[in-house]
């Protein structure tokens, strides 16, 4: 038998008796002990305090990238010229922002020729859809913190 100390608000310091022949049970008992200890002292590792506000994805929070993702959520794919016109952006700035979204895996960029002219088509990916939906959900919590509408 192995004694494993426990701490609790009612019983102070105690111990749990664990059969040393049951190694998986020892691991489970130890995990439970650590959870109790962390909860008691509010020391849960890698957890931030509970909040109704989730952090906003900084990649999508930029105005032009958000505009591109919004347009692609509606259209699933769009030509570069359409995105530039609708977002009222310069070609250079749009190109940089598209590269960032592409590097994150949120959009796929297809470059081809159409009637001897270069054509760039942007398509939203499934991870882009998921990231956008998560962003919108988090943003709604900021706009409606009490969940009344």
KOLZA-994716 format. One record per atom (N, C-alpha, C): residue in one letter; x, y, z; atom name. Coordinates in steps of 0.1 Angstrom, whole numbers, plus 2048, in hexadecimal, padded with zeros to 3 digits. Layout:
// KOLZA-994716
+-----+-----+-----+-----+------+
: res :   X :   Y :   Z : atom :
+-----+-----+-----+-----+------+
:   A :   X :   Y :   Z :   CA :
...
+-----+-----+-----+-----+------+
This chain:
// KOLZA-994716
+-----+-----+-----+-----+------+
: res :   X :   Y :   Z : atom :
+-----+-----+-----+-----+------+
:   X : 808 : 7F4 : 800 :    N :
:   X : 800 : 800 : 800 :   CA :
:   X : 809 : 80C : 800 :    C :
:   X : 804 : 816 : 7F9 :    N :
:   X : 80B : 823 : 7F8 :   CA :
:   X : 802 : 82E : 7FE :    C :
:   X : 807 : 836 : 806 :    N :
:   X : 7FF : 841 : 80C :   CA :
:   X : 801 : 84D : 803 :    C :
:   X : 7F6 : 853 : 7FF :    N :
:   X : 7F6 : 85F : 7F6 :   CA :
:   X : 7EF : 86A : 7FE :    C :
:   X : 7F5 : 875 : 801 :    N :
:   X : 7EE : 87F : 809 :   CA :
:   X : 7E3 : 886 : 802 :    C :
:   X : 7D9 : 88A : 809 :    N :
:   X : 7CE : 892 : 803 :   CA :
:   X : 7CC : 89E : 80B :    C :
:   X : 7C7 : 8A8 : 804 :    N :
:   X : 7C4 : 8B5 : 80B :   CA :
:   X : 7B6 : 8B9 : 807 :    C :
:   X : 7AE : 8BD : 811 :    N :
:   X : 7A1 : 8C2 : 80F :   CA :
:   X : 79C : 8CC : 819 :    C :
:   X : 793 : 8D4 : 815 :    N :
:   X : 78F : 8DF : 81F :   CA :
:   X : 789 : 8DA : 82C :    C :
:   X : 782 : 8CE : 82B :    N :
:   X : 77C : 8C9 : 837 :   CA :
:   X : 785 : 8C0 : 840 :    C :
:   X : 78C : 8B8 : 839 :    N :
:   X : 794 : 8AE : 840 :   CA :
:   X : 7A3 : 8B0 : 842 :    C :
:   X : 7A8 : 8BC : 83E :    N :
:   X : 7B6 : 8BF : 840 :   CA :
:   X : 7BE : 8B5 : 838 :    C :
:   X : 7C9 : 8B1 : 83D :    N :
:   X : 7D2 : 8A8 : 836 :   CA :
:   X : 7CF : 899 : 83A :    C :
:   X : 7CE : 890 : 830 :    N :
:   X : 7CB : 882 : 833 :   CA :
:   X : 7D3 : 87A : 82A :    C :
:   X : 7CF : 86D : 827 :    N :
:   X : 7D6 : 865 : 81E :   CA :
:   X : 7CC : 85B : 817 :    C :
:   X : 7D0 : 857 : 80C :    N :
:   X : 7C9 : 84D : 804 :   CA :
:   X : 7D2 : 840 : 803 :    C :
:   X : 7CC : 835 : 806 :    N :
:   X : 7D4 : 828 : 805 :   CA :
:   X : 7D2 : 823 : 7F8 :    C :
:   X : 7DD : 820 : 7F1 :    N :
:   X : 7DC : 81B : 7E3 :   CA :
:   X : 7E4 : 80E : 7E2 :    C :
:   X : 7DF : 804 : 7DC :    N :
:   X : 7E5 : 7F7 : 7DA :   CA :
:   X : 7F0 : 7F9 : 7D0 :    C :
:   X : 7FD : 7F7 : 7D3 :    N :
:   X : 808 : 7F9 : 7CA :   CA :
:   X : 809 : 7EF : 7BF :    C :
:   X : 801 : 7E5 : 7BF :    N :
:   X : 801 : 7DB : 7B4 :   CA :
:   X : 7F8 : 7DF : 7A9 :    C :
:   X : 7F0 : 7E9 : 7AB :    N :
:   X : 7E7 : 7EE : 7A1 :   CA :
:   X : 7ED : 7FC : 79C :    C :
:   X : 7F7 : 7FB : 793 :    N :
:   X : 7FE : 807 : 78F :   CA :
:   X : 7F4 : 811 : 788 :    C :
:   X : 7EB : 80D : 77F :    N :
:   X : 7E2 : 817 : 778 :   CA :
:   X : 7D9 : 81D : 783 :    C :
:   X : 7D5 : 816 : 78D :    N :
:   X : 7CD : 81C : 798 :   CA :
:   X : 7D5 : 826 : 79F :    C :
:   X : 7E2 : 824 : 7A1 :    N :
:   X : 7EA : 82E : 7A8 :   CA :
:   X : 7EB : 83B : 7A0 :    C :
:   X : 7EC : 839 : 793 :    N :
:   X : 7ED : 845 : 78A :   CA :
:   X : 7E0 : 84D : 78B :    C :
:   X : 7D5 : 846 : 78A :    N :
:   X : 7C8 : 84C : 78B :   CA :
:   X : 7C6 : 853 : 799 :    C :
:   X : 7CA : 84C : 7A4 :    N :
:   X : 7C9 : 852 : 7B1 :   CA :
:   X : 7D2 : 85F : 7B2 :    C :
:   X : 7DE : 85E : 7AC :    N :
:   X : 7E7 : 869 : 7AD :   CA :
:   X : 7E1 : 875 : 7A5 :    C :
:   X : 7DC : 872 : 799 :    N :
:   X : 7D5 : 87D : 791 :   CA :
:   X : 7CA : 884 : 799 :    C :
:   X : 7C2 : 87B : 7A0 :    N :
:   X : 7B7 : 881 : 7A8 :   CA :
:   X : 7BC : 889 : 7B3 :    C :
:   X : 7C7 : 884 : 7B9 :    N :
:   X : 7CE : 88C : 7C4 :   CA :
:   X : 7D3 : 899 : 7BF :    C :
:   X : 7D9 : 89A : 7B4 :    N :
:   X : 7DE : 8A6 : 7AE :   CA :
:   X : 7D3 : 8B0 : 7AB :    C :
:   X : 7C8 : 8AA : 7A5 :    N :
:   X : 7BC : 8B3 : 7A2 :   CA :
:   X : 7B7 : 8B9 : 7AF :    C :
:   X : 7B6 : 8B1 : 7B9 :    N :
:   X : 7B1 : 8B6 : 7C6 :   CA :
:   X : 7BA : 8C1 : 7CB :    C :
:   X : 7C7 : 8BE : 7CB :    N :
:   X : 7D0 : 8C8 : 7D0 :   CA :
:   X : 7D0 : 8D5 : 7C8 :    C :
:   X : 7D0 : 8D4 : 7BA :    N :
:   X : 7CF : 8E0 : 7B2 :   CA :
:   X : 7C2 : 8E8 : 7B4 :    C :
:   X : 7B7 : 8E1 : 7B5 :    N :
:   X : 7AA : 8E7 : 7B7 :   CA :
:   X : 7AA : 8EE : 7C5 :    C :
:   X : 7AF : 8E8 : 7CF :    N :
:   X : 7AF : 8ED : 7DC :   CA :
:   X : 7B7 : 8FA : 7DD :    C :
:   X : 7C3 : 8FA : 7D7 :    N :
:   X : 7CB : 906 : 7D7 :   CA :
:   X : 7CA : 90F : 7CB :    C :
:   X : 7C0 : 90C : 7C2 :    N :
:   X : 7BE : 913 : 7B6 :   CA :
:   X : 7CA : 914 : 7AD :    C :
:   X : 7D1 : 909 : 7AB :    N :
:   X : 7DE : 908 : 7A4 :   CA :
:   X : 7DD : 900 : 798 :    C :
:   X : 7D1 : 900 : 791 :    N :
:   X : 7D0 : 8F7 : 785 :   CA :
:   X : 7D9 : 8FC : 77A :    C :
:   X : 7E3 : 8F3 : 776 :    N :
:   X : 7ED : 8F7 : 76C :   CA :
:   X : 7E6 : 8F9 : 75E :    C :
:   X : 7EC : 902 : 757 :    N :
:   X : 7E8 : 904 : 749 :   CA :
:   X : 7D9 : 908 : 747 :    C :
:   X : 7D3 : 90D : 752 :    N :
:   X : 7C5 : 911 : 751 :   CA :
:   X : 7C5 : 920 : 755 :    C :
:   X : 7BD : 927 : 74E :    N :
:   X : 7BB : 935 : 752 :   CA :
:   X : 7AE : 936 : 75A :    C :
:   X : 7AC : 940 : 761 :    N :
:   X : 7A0 : 942 : 768 :   CA :
:   X : 793 : 941 : 75F :    C :
:   X : 789 : 93B : 764 :    N :
:   X : 77D : 93A : 75C :   CA :
:   X : 778 : 948 : 758 :    C :
:   X : 774 : 949 : 74C :    N :
:   X : 76F : 956 : 747 :   CA :
:   X : 765 : 953 : 73C :    C :
:   X : 75B : 95C : 73B :    N :
:   X : 752 : 95A : 730 :   CA :
:   X : 757 : 95F : 723 :    C :
:   X : 763 : 965 : 723 :    N :
:   X : 769 : 96B : 717 :   CA :
:   X : 775 : 963 : 713 :    C :
:   X : 774 : 95D : 707 :    N :
:   X : 77E : 955 : 701 :   CA :
:   X : 788 : 95F : 6FA :    C :
:   X : 794 : 95C : 6F9 :    N :
:   X : 79D : 965 : 6F1 :   CA :
:   X : 799 : 964 : 6E2 :    C :
:   X : 79B : 970 : 6DC :    N :
:   X : 798 : 971 : 6CE :   CA :
:   X : 7A4 : 96D : 6C6 :    C :
:   X : 7A2 : 965 : 6BB :    N :
:   X : 7AD : 961 : 6B3 :   CA :
:   X : 7B4 : 96D : 6AC :    C :
:   X : 7C0 : 970 : 6B0 :    N :
:   X : 7C7 : 97C : 6AB :   CA :
:   X : 7C8 : 97C : 69B :    C :
:   X : 7C9 : 970 : 696 :    N :
:   X : 7CB : 96F : 687 :   CA :
:   X : 7BE : 974 : 680 :    C :
:   X : 7B3 : 970 : 686 :    N :
:   X : 7A6 : 974 : 680 :   CA :
:   X : 7A1 : 982 : 684 :    C :
:   X : 7A7 : 987 : 68F :    N :
:   X : 7A2 : 994 : 695 :   CA :
:   X : 7A7 : 9A0 : 68C :    C :
:   X : 7B1 : 99E : 684 :    N :
:   X : 7B5 : 9A9 : 67B :   CA :
:   X : 7AA : 9AC : 671 :    C :
:   X : 7A8 : 9B9 : 66E :    N :
:   X : 79C : 9BD : 666 :   CA :
:   X : 79C : 9B7 : 658 :    C :
:   X : 7A7 : 9B7 : 651 :    N :
:   X : 7A7 : 9B2 : 643 :   CA :
:   X : 7A6 : 9A3 : 643 :    C :
:   X : 7AD : 99C : 64C :    N :
:   X : 7AC : 98D : 64C :   CA :
:   X : 79E : 989 : 650 :    C :
:   X : 797 : 990 : 659 :    N :
:   X : 78A : 98D : 65D :   CA :
:   X : 780 : 990 : 651 :    C :
:   X : 783 : 99A : 649 :    N :
:   X : 77A : 99D : 63E :   CA :
:   X : 77C : 992 : 633 :    C :
:   X : 788 : 98D : 631 :    N :
:   X : 78B : 982 : 627 :   CA :
:   X : 783 : 976 : 62C :    C :
:   X : 785 : 972 : 639 :    N :
:   X : 77E : 966 : 63E :   CA :
:   X : 76F : 967 : 63D :    C :
:   X : 76A : 973 : 640 :    N :
:   X : 75B : 975 : 640 :   CA :
:   X : 756 : 973 : 631 :    C :
:   X : 75E : 979 : 628 :    N :
:   X : 75A : 977 : 61A :   CA :
:   X : 75B : 968 : 615 :    C :
:   X : 765 : 962 : 61A :    N :
:   X : 767 : 954 : 616 :   CA :
:   X : 75C : 94B : 61D :    C :
:   X : 758 : 94E : 629 :    N :
:   X : 74E : 947 : 630 :   CA :
:   X : 741 : 947 : 628 :    C :
:   X : 73E : 953 : 621 :    N :
:   X : 732 : 954 : 619 :   CA :
:   X : 733 : 94D : 60C :    C :
:   X : 73F : 94E : 606 :    N :
:   X : 741 : 94A : 5F8 :   CA :
:   X : 749 : 93D : 5F6 :    C :
:   X : 74F : 938 : 601 :    N :
:   X : 758 : 92C : 601 :   CA :
:   X : 765 : 92E : 5F9 :    C :
:   X : 764 : 935 : 5EE :    N :
:   X : 770 : 938 : 5E6 :   CA :
:   X : 76E : 945 : 5DF :    C :
:   X : 779 : 94D : 5DC :    N :
:   X : 778 : 959 : 5D5 :   CA :
:   X : 785 : 95D : 5CF :    C :
:   X : 784 : 965 : 5C4 :    N :
:   X : 790 : 96A : 5BD :   CA :
:   X : 796 : 975 : 5C5 :    C :
:   X : 7A3 : 976 : 5C3 :    N :
:   X : 7AA : 981 : 5CA :   CA :
:   X : 7A4 : 98F : 5C7 :    C :
:   X : 7A1 : 991 : 5BB :    N :
:   X : 79B : 99E : 5B7 :   CA :
:   X : 78E : 9A1 : 5BE :    C :
:   X : 786 : 997 : 5BF :    N :
:   X : 779 : 998 : 5C7 :   CA :
:   X : 77C : 99C : 5D5 :    C :
:   X : 785 : 995 : 5DC :    N :
:   X : 788 : 998 : 5EA :   CA :
:   X : 78E : 9A6 : 5EB :    C :
:   X : 797 : 9AA : 5E2 :    N :
:   X : 79D : 9B7 : 5E3 :   CA :
:   X : 792 : 9C2 : 5E2 :    C :
:   X : 789 : 9C0 : 5D8 :    N :
:   X : 77E : 9CA : 5D6 :   CA :
:   X : 775 : 9CA : 5E2 :    C :
:   X : 770 : 9BF : 5E7 :    N :
:   X : 767 : 9BE : 5F2 :   CA :
:   X : 76D : 9C3 : 5FF :    C :
:   X : 779 : 9C0 : 601 :    N :
:   X : 780 : 9C4 : 60E :   CA :
:   X : 786 : 9D2 : 60D :    C :
:   X : 785 : 9D8 : 601 :    N :
:   X : 78B : 9E5 : 5FF :   CA :
:   X : 79A : 9E6 : 604 :    C :
:   X : 7A1 : 9DC : 5FF :    N :
:   X : 7AF : 9DB : 603 :   CA :
:   X : 7B9 : 9DD : 5F7 :    C :
:   X : 7C5 : 9E0 : 5FA :    N :
:   X : 7CF : 9E0 : 5EF :   CA :
:   X : 7D4 : 9D2 : 5EC :    C :
:   X : 7D9 : 9D0 : 5E0 :    N :
:   X : 7DD : 9C2 : 5DC :   CA :
:   X : 7E8 : 9BD : 5E5 :    C :
:   X : 7F2 : 9C6 : 5E8 :    N :
:   X : 7FD : 9C2 : 5F1 :   CA :
:   X : 7F9 : 9BE : 5FF :    C :
:   X : 7F0 : 9C6 : 605 :    N :
:   X : 7EC : 9C3 : 613 :   CA :
:   X : 7E3 : 9B6 : 613 :    C :
:   X : 7DB : 9B5 : 609 :    N :
:   X : 7D2 : 9A9 : 608 :   CA :
:   X : 7DB : 99C : 606 :    C :
:   X : 7E5 : 99D : 5FE :    N :
:   X : 7EE : 992 : 5FB :   CA :
:   X : 7F5 : 98D : 608 :    C :
:   X : 7F9 : 997 : 610 :    N :
:   X : 800 : 994 : 61D :   CA :
:   X : 7F6 : 98D : 626 :    C :
:   X : 7EA : 992 : 627 :    N :
:   X : 7E0 : 98C : 630 :   CA :
:   X : 7DC : 97E : 62B :    C :
:   X : 7DA : 97C : 61E :    N :
:   X : 7D7 : 96F : 619 :   CA :
:   X : 7E2 : 965 : 61C :    C :
:   X : 7EE : 969 : 61B :    N :
:   X : 7F9 : 960 : 61E :   CA :
:   X : 7F9 : 95C : 62D :    C :
:   X : 7F6 : 965 : 636 :    N :
:   X : 7F4 : 962 : 644 :   CA :
:   X : 7E9 : 958 : 646 :    C :
:   X : 7DE : 95A : 640 :    N :
:   X : 7D3 : 951 : 642 :   CA :
:   X : 7D6 : 943 : 63C :    C :
:   X : 7DD : 943 : 631 :    N :
:   X : 7E1 : 937 : 62A :   CA :
:   X : 7EB : 92F : 633 :    C :
:   X : 7F5 : 936 : 638 :    N :
:   X : 7FF : 930 : 641 :   CA :
:   X : 7F8 : 929 : 64D :    C :
:   X : 7ED : 92F : 652 :    N :
:   X : 7E6 : 92A : 65E :   CA :
:   X : 7DD : 91E : 65A :    C :
:   X : 7DC : 91C : 64D :    N :
:   X : 7D3 : 911 : 648 :   CA :
:   X : 7C4 : 914 : 648 :    C :
:   X : 7C1 : 921 : 649 :    N :
:   X : 7B3 : 925 : 648 :   CA :
:   X : 7AE : 927 : 63A :    C :
:   X : 7B6 : 929 : 631 :    N :
:   X : 7B2 : 92A : 623 :   CA :
:   X : 7BC : 923 : 61A :    C :
:   X : 7B8 : 91F : 60E :    N :
:   X : 7C0 : 919 : 604 :   CA :
:   X : 7C1 : 923 : 5F8 :    C :
:   X : 7CD : 925 : 5F3 :    N :
:   X : 7CF : 92F : 5E8 :   CA :
:   X : 7D2 : 927 : 5DC :    C :
:   X : 7CB : 929 : 5D1 :    N :
:   X : 7CD : 922 : 5C4 :   CA :
:   X : 7D1 : 92D : 5BA :    C :
:   X : 7DD : 92C : 5B5 :    N :
:   X : 7E1 : 935 : 5AA :   CA :
:   X : 7E1 : 92E : 59D :    C :
:   X : 7DA : 934 : 593 :    N :
:   X : 7D9 : 92E : 586 :   CA :
:   X : 7D8 : 93A : 57C :    C :
:   X : 7D6 : 936 : 56F :    N :
:   X : 7D5 : 93F : 565 :   CA :
:   X : 7C7 : 93E : 55F :    C :
:   X : 7C1 : 949 : 55C :    N :
:   X : 7B4 : 94A : 555 :   CA :
:   X : 7B5 : 953 : 549 :    C :
:   X : 7B4 : 94E : 53D :    N :
:   X : 7B5 : 955 : 531 :   CA :
:   X : 7C2 : 95D : 531 :    C :
:   X : 7CD : 956 : 534 :    N :
:   X : 7DB : 95C : 534 :   CA :
:   X : 7DD : 966 : 53F :    C :
:   X : 7D4 : 968 : 548 :    N :
:   X : 7D6 : 971 : 554 :   CA :
:   X : 7D7 : 969 : 561 :    C :
:   X : 7E0 : 96D : 56A :    N :
:   X : 7E1 : 966 : 576 :   CA :
:   X : 7D4 : 968 : 57E :    C :
:   X : 7D0 : 95E : 585 :    N :
:   X : 7C4 : 95E : 58D :   CA :
:   X : 7C7 : 957 : 59B :    C :
:   X : 7C4 : 95E : 5A6 :    N :
:   X : 7C5 : 958 : 5B3 :   CA :
:   X : 7B8 : 956 : 5B9 :    C :
:   X : 7B5 : 94A : 5BD :    N :
:   X : 7A9 : 946 : 5C4 :   CA :
:   X : 7AC : 942 : 5D2 :    C :
:   X : 7A4 : 947 : 5DB :    N :
:   X : 7A5 : 943 : 5E9 :   CA :
:   X : 799 : 93B : 5ED :    C :
:   X : 79C : 930 : 5F4 :    N :
:   X : 791 : 927 : 5F9 :   CA :
:   X : 792 : 925 : 608 :    C :
:   X : 787 : 926 : 60F :    N :
:   X : 788 : 923 : 61D :   CA :
:   X : 789 : 914 : 620 :    C :
:   X : 791 : 911 : 62A :    N :
:   X : 793 : 903 : 62D :   CA :
:   X : 78A : 8FF : 639 :    C :
:   X : 788 : 8F2 : 63C :    N :
:   X : 780 : 8EE : 648 :   CA :
:   X : 786 : 8F4 : 655 :    C :
:   X : 793 : 8F5 : 656 :    N :
:   X : 799 : 8FA : 662 :   CA :
:   X : 796 : 909 : 663 :    C :
:   X : 795 : 910 : 657 :    N :
:   X : 792 : 91E : 656 :   CA :
:   X : 784 : 920 : 65B :    C :
:   X : 77B : 918 : 656 :    N :
:   X : 76D : 919 : 65A :   CA :
:   X : 76C : 917 : 66A :    C :
:   X : 773 : 90D : 66F :    N :
:   X : 772 : 90B : 67D :   CA :
:   X : 778 : 917 : 685 :    C :
:   X : 783 : 91C : 681 :    N :
:   X : 789 : 927 : 687 :   CA :
:   X : 780 : 933 : 687 :    C :
:   X : 77A : 936 : 67C :    N :
:   X : 771 : 941 : 67A :   CA :
:   X : 765 : 940 : 684 :    C :
:   X : 75F : 934 : 684 :    N :
:   X : 753 : 931 : 68C :   CA :
:   X : 757 : 933 : 69B :    C :
:   X : 763 : 92E : 69F :    N :
:   X : 767 : 930 : 6AD :   CA :
:   X : 769 : 93E : 6B0 :    C :
:   X : 76F : 946 : 6A7 :    N :
:   X : 771 : 954 : 6A8 :   CA :
:   X : 764 : 95B : 6AA :    C :
:   X : 75A : 958 : 6A2 :    N :
:   X : 74D : 95F : 6A3 :   CA :
:   X : 746 : 95B : 6B0 :    C :
:   X : 747 : 94F : 6B4 :    N :
:   X : 741 : 94B : 6C1 :   CA :
:   X : 748 : 953 : 6CD :    C :
:   X : 755 : 954 : 6CD :    N :
:   X : 75C : 95C : 6D7 :   CA :
:   X : 758 : 96A : 6D7 :    C :
:   X : 757 : 970 : 6CB :    N :
:   X : 753 : 97E : 6C9 :   CA :
:   X : 745 : 980 : 6CE :    C :
:   X : 73C : 977 : 6CC :    N :
:   X : 72E : 978 : 6D1 :   CA :
:   X : 72E : 979 : 6E0 :    C :
:   X : 737 : 972 : 6E7 :    N :
:   X : 737 : 972 : 6F5 :   CA :
:   X : 73B : 980 : 6FA :    C :
:   X : 743 : 987 : 6F3 :    N :
:   X : 747 : 995 : 6F6 :   CA :
:   X : 73B : 99E : 6F4 :    C :
:   X : 734 : 99C : 6E9 :    N :
:   X : 729 : 9A5 : 6E6 :   CA :
:   X : 71C : 9A2 : 6EF :    C :
:   X : 71B : 996 : 6F4 :    N :
:   X : 710 : 992 : 6FC :   CA :
:   X : 714 : 98A : 708 :    C :
:   X : 71B : 990 : 711 :    N :
:   X : 721 : 988 : 71C :   CA :
:   X : 717 : 981 : 725 :    C :
:   X : 70A : 986 : 726 :    N :
:   X : 700 : 980 : 72E :   CA :
:   X : 6F8 : 976 : 727 :    C :
:   X : 6FA : 974 : 71A :    N :
:   X : 6F3 : 96A : 712 :   CA :
:   X : 6E4 : 96D : 711 :    C :
:   X : 6E0 : 97A : 710 :    N :
:   X : 6D2 : 97E : 710 :   CA :
:   X : 6CD : 97E : 702 :    C :
:   X : 6D5 : 97E : 6F8 :    N :
:   X : 6D0 : 97E : 6EA :   CA :
:   X : 6D9 : 975 : 6E1 :    C :
+-----+-----+-----+-----+------+
